[in-house]
Amino acid sequence: MVTITTAVTITMLVTMFAFYFGQNLGRRERIEVIIDSMLTRLEKDGFIRTKKGKDGEIELIPIKDLTNGF
């Protein structure tokens, strides 16, 4: 039979794991949103140039391709 102390300890550990796992997952998603909005804003303001890649992702165009090697 499981004692109350063991049950409470297991419950607390599982809850803490779920909490930190959720925070870490949420942090990664927020970083992706921030980077996407930053790149969109920089392109809109004319600071960078981008193009759609073969896989549908946005790729930065190197400066040498924009200046014809100068």
Buried (B, 14 or more C-beta within 10 A) or exposed (E): EEEEEEEEEEEEEEEEEEEEEEEEEEEEEEEEEEEEEEBEEBBEEEEBBBEEEEEEEEEEEEEEEEEEEE
